[in-house]
């Protein structure tokens, strides 16, 4: 069982930056880690993924603006978000996935508004 706790969300102006963190209760080196988000009235969508080997992938909507990274020694995954737009407003969730296992955090709110 892996528990995930997200932090770093908040209110930011358009064009600003935030860095989200996802701290895991156990070793995540073998997990595929990802960030998802859910805006009000919309379905949860995949934002970024990082494999156990460090390969990354991004949705088209955030490519070039967001960067996912991981520090396996700290059991932590990060999402650096730059050039934020109002449409990035959502609750952001961390996910850990392995064979037959999938864990979610409770989410952290990101609001982009002037």
Helices and strands as residue ranges (DSSP letters): E 4-7, E 10-12, E 18-24, E 32-38, E 45-50, E 56-58, E 66-71, E 76-81, G 86-88, E 90-98, E 101-104, E 108-112
